[in-house]
Amino acid sequence: MSGILVYALHYDGAINKNSLGAVSEGARLASELGTECHAIVVGDKAGLGDDVLAPLGAFGASKVFRAEGPEGLSQPVVDAMAKVIGDHGHGYALFGGGLLGFEIGAGLAARLDAGVCMEVTNVRVEDGKLVAERPILKDSQVSDVHYRSDVGVIIGRLNAFEATESGSGAPEIEDVDVEFAPHSLKATMVERGEQRGADVNIEDADVLVAGGRGLGKAEGFEQLEELAGALGGAVAATRAVVDAGWYAYAAQIGQTGKTVAPKLYLAAGISGAIQHKVGMQSSENIVAINKDANAPIFEFSDLGIVGDLNKIVPKLTEAVKAKKGA
Ligand SMILES: Cc1cc2nc3c(=O)[nH]c(=O)nc-3n(C[C@H](O)[C@H](O)[C@H](O)COP(=O)(O)OP(=O)(O)OC[C@H]3O[C@@H](n4cnc5c(N)ncnc54)[C@H](O)[C@@H]3O)c2cc1C
């Protein structure tokens, strides 16, 4: 095998943090395998200058393949990655996860007849090959996935790979001309919009203030938005409140929502059901506010506050603001 190719998603003039984590992971594995980690971006070249691509080098990619093509669509990226892998013989394609990562990775695996493993939380080297580790059975067990195909596709769980600066600086940039398949250009991006309550990227936030049914009503989120604002973080939600229409689905954490690992996860009025826990249990610090001292969330919290969130949250916000102003 010769190299690991990592897809780097970008929007609003910056490479997404989850993709930088994948590049870091790719660089670590490439160095163990004695090969190189490369990144690939697809989009409007005018918006993909050296300054935008520089972090990819800083996080470990020695080379970045840059293809001019439609942004935000999966099939053109599949075409571009298939071409680069065909031309350069990469042994693995690595993705940081997220909806687009899943879609592109699955499409690439189908195109290359490659083995694919999703929701990977760790990758290790064994006998000169990569082995993907994937949690199964609601995260109670980990399965090892070995690849038999020429190319192995590895799709990480969102934010599973830590972004660590390890590279030596500016990457080499190689422009690639890709002939997109006619079907790849059938879809066009008409508009990118954000749902109310989904205008902050919860995957990239270091602080998440999450609300559950204990908020009582949709307006209950206003106090969480204020606290999140004071802490410089974002607001997240449980499925119960998303299903009730109190908050946007894009903010849902858990089995059927997003997986996050912020530095601080503050849960207000959340019981801590297993389906919610699997999406946030890797957070560095978990603080829970719940009026029920026997709520399951206290079993996996670093700090628990038993009481009425409507009294505690405003006081907390006040204290944070006072501390910041001090
Ligand atoms: C297949 C499947 C997939 C699922 N996927 C997800 C998922 O992705 N994400 C997810 O979150 N759930 C998911 N669920 C739902 C999950 O099982 C729980 O029902 C849900 O997480 C509960 O949400 P909650 O904690 O907001 O509400 P509840 O369980 O109703 O908890 C509310 C909590 O608020 C506390 N409370 C009430 N009032 C106050 C107050 N004034 N002050 C402080 N505390 C208060 C209560 O004591 C209680 O503990 C899934 C379920 C299934 C079956």
The ligand as an SDF file (V2000), in Angstrom:
LIG
                    3D

 53 58  0  0  0  0  0  0  0  0999 V2000
  -34.4070    3.6230   19.0660 C   0  0  0  0  0  0  0  0  0  0  0  0
  -34.3280    4.8220   19.9580 C   0  0  0  0  0  0  0  0  0  0  0  0
  -33.4230    5.8180   19.6420 C   0  0  0  0  0  0  0  0  0  0  0  0
  -33.3270    6.9450   20.4710 C   0  0  0  0  0  0  0  0  0  0  0  0
  -32.4080    7.9060   20.1520 N   0  0  0  0  0  0  0  0  0  0  0  0
  -32.2410    8.9370   21.0110 C   0  0  0  0  0  0  0  0  0  0  0  0
  -31.2510    9.9300   20.7650 C   0  0  0  0  0  0  0  0  0  0  0  0
  -30.5500    9.9350   19.7480 O   0  0  0  0  0  0  0  0  0  0  0  0
  -31.1000   10.9140   21.6600 N   0  0  0  0  0  0  0  0  0  0  0  0
  -31.8560   10.9960   22.8100 C   0  0  0  0  0  0  0  0  0  0  0  0
  -31.6490   11.9500   23.5900 O   0  0  0  0  0  0  0  0  0  0  0  0
  -32.8200   10.0780   23.0490 N   0  0  0  0  0  0  0  0  0  0  0  0
  -33.0250    9.0780   22.1820 C   0  0  0  0  0  0  0  0  0  0  0  0
  -34.0230    8.1780   22.4270 N   0  0  0  0  0  0  0  0  0  0  0  0
  -34.9970    8.4720   23.5140 C   0  0  0  0  0  0  0  0  0  0  0  0
  -34.4970    8.0950   24.8890 C   0  0  0  0  0  0  0  0  0  0  0  0
  -34.7870    6.7490   25.1620 O   0  0  0  0  0  0  0  0  0  0  0  0
  -35.1590    8.9860   25.9580 C   0  0  0  0  0  0  0  0  0  0  0  0
  -36.5510    8.8560   25.8400 O   0  0  0  0  0  0  0  0  0  0  0  0
  -34.8020   10.4690   25.8340 C   0  0  0  0  0  0  0  0  0  0  0  0
  -33.4150   10.6330   25.7720 O   0  0  0  0  0  0  0  0  0  0  0  0
  -35.3370   11.1940   27.0760 C   0  0  0  0  0  0  0  0  0  0  0  0
  -35.1590   12.5660   26.9110 O   0  0  0  0  0  0  0  0  0  0  0  0
  -35.1120   13.5390   28.1490 P   0  0  0  0  0  0  0  0  0  0  0  0
  -33.9870   13.1680   29.0490 O   0  0  0  0  0  0  0  0  0  0  0  0
  -35.1520   14.9200   27.6040 O   0  0  0  0  0  0  0  0  0  0  0  0
  -36.5280   13.3110   28.8540 O   0  0  0  0  0  0  0  0  0  0  0  0
  -36.9520   12.5020   30.1290 P   0  0  0  0  0  0  0  0  0  0  0  0
  -36.4550   11.1180   30.1060 O   0  0  0  0  0  0  0  0  0  0  0  0
  -38.4010   12.7120   30.2720 O   0  0  0  0  0  0  0  0  0  0  0  0
  -36.1850   13.2380   31.3320 O   0  0  0  0  0  0  0  0  0  0  0  0
  -36.4900   14.5070   31.8070 C   0  0  0  0  0  0  0  0  0  0  0  0
  -35.6770   14.7380   33.0580 C   0  0  0  0  0  0  0  0  0  0  0  0
  -35.8480   16.0690   33.4940 O   0  0  0  0  0  0  0  0  0  0  0  0
  -35.9000   16.0810   34.9060 C   0  0  0  0  0  0  0  0  0  0  0  0
  -36.6140   17.2950   35.2910 N   0  0  0  0  0  0  0  0  0  0  0  0
  -37.9460   17.5860   35.1520 C   0  0  0  0  0  0  0  0  0  0  0  0
  -38.1920   18.8360   35.5600 N   0  0  0  0  0  0  0  0  0  0  0  0
  -37.0270   19.3540   35.9920 C   0  0  0  0  0  0  0  0  0  0  0  0
  -36.6430   20.6120   36.5410 C   0  0  0  0  0  0  0  0  0  0  0  0
  -37.5300   21.6050   36.7050 N   0  0  0  0  0  0  0  0  0  0  0  0
  -35.3520   20.7980   36.8970 N   0  0  0  0  0  0  0  0  0  0  0  0
  -34.4270   19.8070   36.7340 C   0  0  0  0  0  0  0  0  0  0  0  0
  -34.7160   18.5890   36.2020 N   0  0  0  0  0  0  0  0  0  0  0  0
  -36.0140   18.3750   35.8290 C   0  0  0  0  0  0  0  0  0  0  0  0
  -36.6100   14.8090   35.2790 C   0  0  0  0  0  0  0  0  0  0  0  0
  -36.2830   14.4210   36.6010 O   0  0  0  0  0  0  0  0  0  0  0  0
  -36.0870   13.8340   34.2320 C   0  0  0  0  0  0  0  0  0  0  0  0
  -34.9400   13.1260   34.7020 O   0  0  0  0  0  0  0  0  0  0  0  0
  -34.1510    7.0550   21.6160 C   0  0  0  0  0  0  0  0  0  0  0  0
  -35.0450    6.0310   21.9250 C   0  0  0  0  0  0  0  0  0  0  0  0
  -35.1440    4.9280   21.1200 C   0  0  0  0  0  0  0  0  0  0  0  0
  -36.0960    3.8370   21.4880 C   0  0  0  0  0  0  0  0  0  0  0  0
  1  2  1  0
  2  3  1  0
  2 52  2  0
  3  4  2  0
  4  5  1  0
  4 50  1  0
  5  6  2  0
  6  7  1  0
  6 13  1  0
  7  8  2  0
  7  9  1  0
  9 10  1  0
 10 11  2  0
 10 12  1  0
 12 13  2  0
 13 14  1  0
 14 15  1  0
 14 50  1  0
 15 16  1  0
 16 17  1  0
 16 18  1  0
 18 19  1  0
 18 20  1  0
 20 21  1  0
 20 22  1  0
 22 23  1  0
 23 24  1  0
 24 25  2  0
 24 26  1  0
 24 27  1  0
 27 28  1  0
 28 29  2  0
 28 30  1  0
 28 31  1  0
 31 32  1  0
 32 33  1  0
 33 34  1  0
 33 48  1  0
 34 35  1  0
 35 36  1  0
 35 46  1  0
 36 37  1  0
 36 45  1  0
 37 38  2  0
 38 39  1  0
 39 40  1  0
 39 45  2  0
 40 41  1  0
 40 42  2  0
 42 43  1  0
 43 44  2  0
 44 45  1  0
 46 47  1  0
 46 48  1  0
 48 49  1  0
 50 51  2  0
 51 52  1  0
 52 53  1  0
M  END
$$$$
